[in-house]
Amino acid sequence: MEKGEIAKVATAVNRWLSYQILCGREPLLCEGYLGHPIAEYLIHKHSGRLETEFTHPVLKSPKSGRPYQIDYVLLSKNKKEIEIVIECKWITNKAYNRQRILDDILRLECVHIPGRHVKRFLLVAAHKGDFQKRFADLTKNMGPGKPRKDFTRRFLRFSKTTPERTVKPYLAKKPFKSHYKDFSDSFNKSPVPKTFKTKLVARRWGDNISVYIWEIMSVGNRSTFNP
């Protein structure tokens, strides 16, 4: 897929959601429902195969049953190796779990395959009001008598003027440190990257719908730690 095409995925999703709402299908909207425009666009633009619900190549869950899976994976045409992975989220008017936000980001960062440059993207869509209240503007309680601090904005930027953010989990203090430990514990004590980066690569607004896409990136000489 050519450079810049991922931004057009945001446009495709935004316009498709607008059409679905116009047709009265808003009650059906969910994360799974976003697959239609994403799959159609990617199949049209990517020469390799598109896989859905692809088993994570690195993380292993300690629990029995279905392994953790990635929403969408684009494979190379000839060798059928992972080239692009995409996770998508639909935010509703209900409270959104903060741990899920960090888990999604770290699960993407952990699609780290030595010797291969895998592009990893997080797509989040919602009504504008729900997007701001339930996702972008989430804060964290720091304890009695202390002011609340940004949560989502600690990991993701929302402005094209300053799109990149560098996150250093190994320097995290309480109570943020516990979120990294919870992630590690949920994947059989999986190590966490000491540092990673995120970059806002697309945002589309239309008909009161927000669609944002971030690229999740590992740093050079990537190293990990056990929180």
N, C-alpha and C positions, 0 to 999 in steps of 0.2 A: 504494500500500500504506500503510495507516494506521500512525501512530507506535506503536511497541511490537511490531509484528508480526514484526520481524526476530528478536526474542528467542524467538518461538515456533518459528522455523525451527530453532533449537538444540534445542528440545524434540522436534520432529518427527524430527530426525536421530538424537538420542540414543535415542529409543524404537524407531526403525526398526532401528538397529544392534543393539540388544538382541534384537530379534525375529530378525534374521538369524543372530546367533550362537546363539540358542536352537535354530534350525532346522539348525544344523551347517554354515552357509555362511561361517564365519569365514575360511577360506582364500581366498575370493573377494573379500574386502574390499579396496578400493583407492580412490583419489581418484575415478575414474570411476564407481565403484559408489555413491558418495554422491549422485549425480545424481538417483536415483529419488525419495527423499523431498523433496529440495530442489525439484525441478521440480513435483512434485505439489502441494506446499503453495503455492508461489508462483503457479502457474496458478489455483489456487482463490481466492487473495486479491488478485491484481493484475488490474486491468481492461485493461491493455495487453498487448502481446505479450511472450512470453519467448523469448529467443534463447540458444542454447548455442554455445560455441566461436565467439565474436564477435570479429572482427578488432579489435585495439587501435586506437582512433581517433587516437592521438598517436605512440606509439613505433614506430619502424621498425628492423628488424634488418638489419645489414650483410650478413648471409649470404643466399644465394639459397635459394629453397624456400618452405615454408609460413610465412606471417607469424605473429607472436605473437598468440595469441588469449586472450580472457577466458573463464572457465568459464561464467558466467551473466550475462546482461544483460536488464534489464526496460526496455521501451520505453514511452513515453507512448502513451495510447490513440489520440489523434487525429493528432499530428504525428510520431509514431514516433521521438521523440528519446530518447536515453539518460537514464534516471532513476536506476536502481540497478544497480551491478555487484557481483558476488560471486565471489571466488576461494575454492576449498576445498582442503584438504590432509588426507590421511590419513597419520598418523605410525605407522610400524611399529617393531619391535624392532631395526631396523638403524640404523646411524649416519645422521643427517640432515645434509645439507650446510648449513653456516651461511650461505653466500652465497645459497642459495635462499630463506632466510627474509627477508633484506633485499630481495632482488629482488622477491619477492611484494608486500611492503609498498610499495616504490617504484613498481612497475608500477601498483598501484592508485592511489597518489597522483597519478601522471601522467595518469590519466583526468581531466584538468583541462580543462574546456571553457568558455572565457570566455562569460559571460552566462548560464550554466546552473549550477544547484546539483545536482551528481551525487553521490548517496550511494554510498560505496564500502566494502565489507565483506570481511574475511578470516575464513573459518571453518576451524578446525582441530579435527580429531577423532582420537581414539586410545584405546587402553586407558590407564587412569590411570597405570600405571607407566611405560609408554612415553612418554606425554605429558610427564611430569615429567622423565624421564631424557634423552629424545631431543629435547625441544623446550624446555620451560620453563626447565630448569636448565642449558642449554648455557653454557659459559664459553669464554673466549678466552685463548690463550697470549700473554702480553705480552713474552716474551723470557726469556733466561737469568737466573735469580736473582730474577725478579719474580713476584708472586702473580698468579694467573689472575683475570680479571674477567668479570662477567656479559656474555653476548652477547645472548640473546633479550630479557632484561629491560631492556636498554639501549633497546629500541624499544617494548616492549609491557608493560603492567601486567596483573597477574593477580588483583587484589583489587578488589571492588566499592566498598570504602571509599575508595580512591584510584584511580579507573579511568583517568584521563587521563595521558598523558605527552607532553611537548614534546621533539622531537628536532631538533638543530641540526647537520646534516651538515657545514656549512662550518667548524665549529669542531672537527671530528673530528681526533684525533691518530693516529699510527701505533700499532698496525696496523689500526685501524678505518677509517682514511682509504682504504686500499687497496680495501676492499669497495665504497665508493662509486665509485671509479675503475673497478672491474671491471664494475659495473652500467652505467656510462656507456659503456664500451667495447663492451659486448655489444649496445648499441642505437645503434650508429653515432654515438658520441660525444654521446649525448643529455645535455643539462644536467640537473643534480640540484637539487631544491628546497633552498634554504638552510635552511628550517625547515618542519617538518610536525608534525602531531599524531596521536596514536592514542588510542582510547578503548575500553575493555572494555564491551561493551553486553549480553553474555549469556554465561552459563556454566551448563551442565547436567551433573549427575553422576547416573549410574544404572547398575546392573549392571556396575560396574567400567569404564564408558565415560565419557570426558571429551569434551565438546563446548564450545568457546569461540568467540565471535565478537567481533571488534574492528571499530570503524569507523575508517577511515583518512581523515584530514582535511587539506586544505590550509589555510594561514593567510591572513588578509586581506593584501592587497598582496603576494601571492605573488611571490617572486623566485627566480632560479636561479643556479647557478654551474657551472663546469666543473672537476671534481675532478682 
